[in-house]
């Protein structure tokens, strides 16, 4: 008896431009694991809209879709920069 495995998903393609990193430190971004809406692998994170998504997948989506607002950062903590570089 052979078991069939689902084909592996290809890693996300890197965008041509810079990627803006998201700050998702707030506890509301963590929940039970569900499938990422972008890559379909298990993800413990939630976007502000409650979508299960990996932070990296969200950052790459944002870079590929400039001008569209789907994934956003948490507001910066007082006195801290939102620059992750």
N, C-alpha and C positions, 0 to 999 in steps of 0.2 A: 504494500500500500504506500503510495507516495503522497506527500503533503505538498500542496501548492502554496507558495508564498506570493503575496502581492508584490508586484514590481516595485523596486525602490524608486522613490521620487528623486528627481534631479535637484541638486542644490540650487537655490535662487541665483539668477544671473546678477552679477554686480552691475549697478547703474553706471552710466557714463559720467555723471557728475558727483559732487560730494554728497555724503550721507549725513543728515542731521540726526544726531543721537537723541533718543527720548529718555526722560527721567521718569521712571515708574517705580519709585521707592515706596509710595503710599500703599498701605495694606489692602486697599480696595482692589488692587490689581492682581491679587493672589486668590485663587479659588480652586475648586476641584478640577482635576485634569479633564480636559475635553480636547477635541481635535482643533488645531489651528485652522482658521478660516482661509488661510492662504496656502499653507503647505500640506495640510491634513495630518501632520504628526501631532502627538500629544503635547499639549502646552498648558502649564500651570498659571499662565498670566491672562488677564482680561484688559481690554482697552477701556477707555472712558465710557464707551457705548456698551460695554459688557461683552464684546466679542472675544472668544478665546483666540489668542494670537501670541506668537513669539515676538519679543521686543525686536529682534533682528529682522524678522519678516516684516514687521510694521515699518521699521526704518527704511528697509529696501523698497517697500511699496510706496512710501512717501517720496523717496528719491526718484522713483520711476513715474510718479504722478504729481509733478509740481503744480501748485495752484489748487489742488483738491484737498479738502480737510476731512480725513477719516481717522487718523491716529495723531494724537497730540500729547505733548509733555505735561507733566504736573507743573503747577506754578513753582518758580524757584523759591527755596527757603530764604528767609530774610538774611541778607548779608552774604549769600552764596551765589556764585555765578552758575549759569546753566550750561557752561562750556565744558564738555567732557573730553576735549582733546588734550 
